[in-house]
Amino acid sequence: AFQDRQVLDARAHRVVALQLHGYLFFGSAVRLLEEVKGCVVIQSPDLELVHLDGTPSRARDTTGFLVLDFSKVTGLDATAAGSCFRPLGQVLMQNNVRFVLTGVPPHILDVLTRQGIIQAAGAPVDGGAFLVESLDLGLEHCEEALLREHGGRRTSASGVGTLRSVGEGGIVAVLAQYLNTTGFVQDDLDGLQEFFTQETVAADSILFTKGSSADTLFFVQQGEVELLTDDGERLQRYIDGGVFGDLDFFLERPRTFSAIARTDSVLWRLSSRDLGKMSAQRPDLSTAVQRAALRSLCLSASTVFIGDAEEVQLQHAVDGMMMHASPMLHRY
């Protein structure tokens, strides 16, 4: 729901996600440890916000999660694992920062397991890390935890949680969540539904494919939809209240990605023809739809961790190893 995304936007700074590249040996691991200490924010005994290395921070809050992605790592020296990731896990645990490792290749997982950083089953140990299959799923894990901290999530029949259900209010309720600002009343959307088509789709239904005509804008009433790249990698996830297919729709270009329903879902479709009809007959509704889509796009673009001003530039080589801040990848 839109409210979920507002919560994540306000708390995105609590997730630090770094993608590691290349071979990690002792020297590069030590430098990695120093880099991480310079971007993770904790509360000092004096109740000041500081980085792990003790330098002052201008962050709004402490770091809640450190995510290290190993999908681009080619090798890991056992000494580096023991001297870097074990003490890092311990200091993170002492400061209530959850440690998440993602995309770990089998040969590196073996090193981490032998060093006691991860148990054989992938479960975290004291001073260890939580293992997640991919960076995408690791960030999802952090997002779900942030939403639970905010006040809990209601789990739907599909297993997807939302802070506020839009499932029973139709397209008006879906759109209203994006327009619920000063001066807005839901009666302003009277007549909206006649321009939309409701569709119920089964799990695993293909909604559109890359290169197909982008003549339809989609709103999710209930369910879960994913955008996929050419190789099947998940790019975005949408649940109750989500808007998708919007970028290509408004740019009037072929679909850039494919979309699939992961669960039985109820969708509302708006064709380009019906949007034109709406613009002619009800320009007020057309403006509302476009404003809702714009707010959805803007909020998605804003959910990127940037931390302190000096940390925005965290994209550089460390002995052949690239590190960079990663975006929050999920749209609700």
HUWOSUL-V812743 format. One record per residue. N is the residue number from 1. RES is the residue in three letters. PSI is psi in whole degrees, -180 to 180 (999 if undefined). Layout:
n,res,psi
N,RES,PSI
N,RES,PSI
This chain:
n,res,psi
1,ALA,159
2,PHE,-37
3,GLN,-37
4,ASP,-45
5,ARG,-33
6,GLN,-40
7,VAL,-47
8,LEU,-37
9,ASP,-40
10,ALA,-18
11,ARG,9
12,ALA,-30
13,HIS,-13
14,ARG,-6
15,VAL,120
16,VAL,119
17,ALA,125
18,LEU,135
19,GLN,125
20,LEU,146
21,HIS,147
22,GLY,-162
23,TYR,131
24,LEU,108
25,PHE,-175
26,PHE,-47
27,GLY,-45
28,SER,-32
29,ALA,-39
30,VAL,-43
31,ARG,-36
32,LEU,-44
33,LEU,-41
34,GLU,-39
35,GLU,-44
36,VAL,-42
37,LYS,-25
38,GLY,-7
39,CYS,-13
40,VAL,130
41,VAL,132
42,ILE,174
43,GLN,127
44,SER,168
45,PRO,-24
46,ASP,9
47,LEU,24
48,GLU,151
49,LEU,120
50,VAL,162
51,HIS,166
52,LEU,-26
53,ASP,3
54,GLY,-8
55,THR,147
56,PRO,151
57,SER,146
58,ARG,14
59,ALA,159
60,ARG,-22
61,ASP,173
62,THR,160
63,THR,135
64,GLY,-26
65,PHE,138
66,LEU,119
67,VAL,122
68,LEU,121
69,ASP,127
70,PHE,10
71,SER,-22
72,LYS,8
73,VAL,131
74,THR,-25
75,GLY,160
76,LEU,122
77,ASP,138
78,ALA,-38
79,THR,-40
80,ALA,-41
81,ALA,-45
82,GLY,-34
83,SER,-17
84,CYS,-60
85,PHE,-33
86,ARG,-54
87,PRO,-33
88,LEU,-45
89,GLY,-39
90,GLN,-44
91,VAL,-32
92,LEU,-43
93,MET,-40
94,GLN,-26
95,ASN,19
96,ASN,36
97,VAL,122
98,ARG,136
99,PHE,121
100,VAL,127
101,LEU,133
102,THR,156
103,GLY,35
104,VAL,118
105,PRO,155
106,PRO,-41
107,HIS,-28
108,ILE,-36
109,LEU,-37
110,ASP,-41
111,VAL,-46
112,LEU,-36
113,THR,-45
114,ARG,-27
115,GLN,0
116,GLY,16
117,ILE,-33
118,ILE,136
119,GLN,164
120,ALA,-33
121,ALA,-1
122,GLY,2
123,ALA,153
124,PRO,152
125,VAL,172
126,ASP,124
127,GLY,7
128,GLY,-164
129,ALA,157
130,PHE,132
131,LEU,129
132,VAL,147
133,GLU,-41
134,SER,163
135,LEU,-41
136,ASP,-51
137,LEU,-30
138,GLY,-42
139,LEU,-36
140,GLU,-41
141,HIS,-43
142,CYS,-43
143,GLU,-46
144,GLU,-40
145,ALA,-40
146,LEU,-40
147,LEU,-38
148,ARG,-40
149,GLU,-32
150,HIS,-25
151,GLY,11
152,GLY,154
153,ARG,142
154,ARG,125
155,THR,127
156,SER,177
157,ALA,-28
158,SER,-6
159,GLY,2
160,VAL,131
161,GLY,148
162,THR,150
163,LEU,-28
164,ARG,125
165,SER,136
166,VAL,9
167,GLY,-23
168,GLU,0
169,GLY,4
170,GLY,-166
171,ILE,-29
172,VAL,-45
173,ALA,-38
174,VAL,-48
175,LEU,-36
176,ALA,-32
177,GLN,-28
178,TYR,-18
179,LEU,5
180,ASN,72
181,THR,179
182,THR,129
183,GLY,-10
184,PHE,136
185,VAL,145
186,GLN,-25
187,ASP,-19
188,ASP,-17
189,LEU,12
190,ASP,134
191,GLY,-4
192,LEU,-41
193,GLN,-28
194,GLU,-16
195,PHE,-9
196,PHE,158
197,THR,125
198,GLN,141
199,GLU,132
200,THR,124
201,VAL,150
202,ALA,158
203,ALA,142
204,ASP,10
205,SER,135
206,ILE,122
207,LEU,-37
208,PHE,162
209,THR,160
210,LYS,134
211,GLY,-12
212,SER,166
213,SER,133
214,ALA,63
215,ASP,13
216,THR,136
217,LEU,136
218,PHE,140
219,PHE,136
220,VAL,119
221,GLN,-49
222,GLN,145
223,GLY,-161
224,GLU,128
225,VAL,144
226,GLU,144
227,LEU,136
228,LEU,147
229,THR,-180
230,ASP,-37
231,ASP,13
232,GLY,6
233,GLU,136
234,ARG,128
235,LEU,-44
236,GLN,154
237,ARG,137
238,TYR,135
239,ILE,-161
240,ASP,123
241,GLY,-3
242,GLY,154
243,VAL,128
244,PHE,162
245,GLY,9
246,ASP,-40
247,LEU,-53
248,ASP,-33
249,PHE,-50
250,PHE,-26
251,LEU,-6
252,GLU,51
253,ARG,162
254,PRO,157
255,ARG,135
256,THR,-27
257,PHE,176
258,SER,158
259,ALA,139
260,ILE,142
261,ALA,120
262,ARG,-21
263,THR,168
264,ASP,130
265,SER,152
266,VAL,120
267,LEU,155
268,TRP,129
269,ARG,139
270,LEU,114
271,SER,160
272,SER,-33
273,ARG,-44
274,ASP,-30
275,LEU,-39
276,GLY,-41
277,LYS,-42
278,MET,-41
279,SER,-36
280,ALA,-41
281,GLN,-37
282,ARG,73
283,PRO,-26
284,ASP,-40
285,LEU,-39
286,SER,-43
287,THR,-40
288,ALA,-43
289,VAL,-47
290,GLN,-34
291,ARG,-41
292,ALA,-45
293,ALA,-39
294,LEU,-42
295,ARG,-37
296,SER,-47
297,LEU,-44
298,CYS,-42
299,LEU,-37
300,SER,-42
301,ALA,-24
302,SER,-13
303,THR,66
304,VAL,131
305,PHE,126
306,ILE,-20
307,GLY,-146
308,ASP,158
309,ALA,-39
310,GLU,-18
311,GLU,-10
312,VAL,-27
313,GLN,17
314,LEU,75
315,GLN,89
316,HIS,169
317,ALA,137
318,VAL,96
319,ASP,49
320,GLY,4
321,MET,123
322,MET,140
323,MET,140
324,HIS,154
325,ALA,138
326,SER,149
327,PRO,158
328,MET,122
329,LEU,-4
330,HIS,137
331,ARG,132
332,TYR,999
